[in-house]
Amino acid sequence: MFSPDDLAAIALTLRLACVTTVVLLLLSTPLAWWLATTRSRWRAVVEGAVALPLVLPPTVLGFYLLVALGPNGPVGQLTQSMGLGLLSFTFTGLVIGSVLYSLPFAVQPIQQAFEAIGPRPMEVAATLRATPLDAFLTVALPLARPGFYTAAIVTFAHTLGEFGVVLMIGGNIPGQTRVVSMQIYGYTEAMEFARAHVLSGAMVLFSMAVLVALSVLNRRRLRTSTGGSVGASFRATP
């Protein structure tokens, strides 16, 4: 059903999605915690910067990344001086673009999960002489687990469907930067609609599976929270 080129594009896309998801979970966790707990005047500015990819055209983000990572850009000059070469039109460049483009899809669910916890559990942990780091690792992270699940699923799925950023920063190099979206674009340009249908249909099915998984996850979370609230009310009844 899939040609060797299709399989190579699928493998590269899955690799990109996995790497992007892991990197974003690591970067988004402290950022989401800061946004959920800080009272800094800079919070609105940081939240706006995080959410910017939601409203910014992907080609605009990709263009500025291409300029920054190019031979005359600040990042490009730095990497060349370090002997690393240019990051544009490489897999590393794709990861950088994907991380920036999918940033709000990782930060916002985790931030909302942290905000839903409230200050009370952390205050209780402090009364038990837990350090802030211990309380964060043993109290905040476990309670915010549903937010991490949502962030991981949405980020992974969103990365699979990226096109504009990938086109600008990575191009269409077989085996290096040609992901599924670029493969579909190539088939469409060549008017090979049958092959484009196969890949596009697989993306539709996968996207539907993601939506179903999120729906099931949200229902389980709602059922668990409702059951816990009912149980707490019964225990509080004399």
Secondary structure, 3 states (H helix, E strand, C coil): CCCHHHHHHHHHHHHHHHHHHHHHHHHHHHHHHHHHHCCCCCHHHHHHHHHHHHHCCHHHHHHHHHHHHCCCCHHHHHHHHCCCCCCCCCHHHHHHHHHHHCHHHHHHHHHHHHHHHCCHHHHHHHHCCCCHHHHHHHHHHHHCHHHHHHHHHHHHHHHHCCCHHHHHHHCCCCCCCCCHHHHHHHHHHCCCHHHHHHHHHHHHHHHHHHHHHHHHHHHHHHHHHHHHHHHHHHHHCC
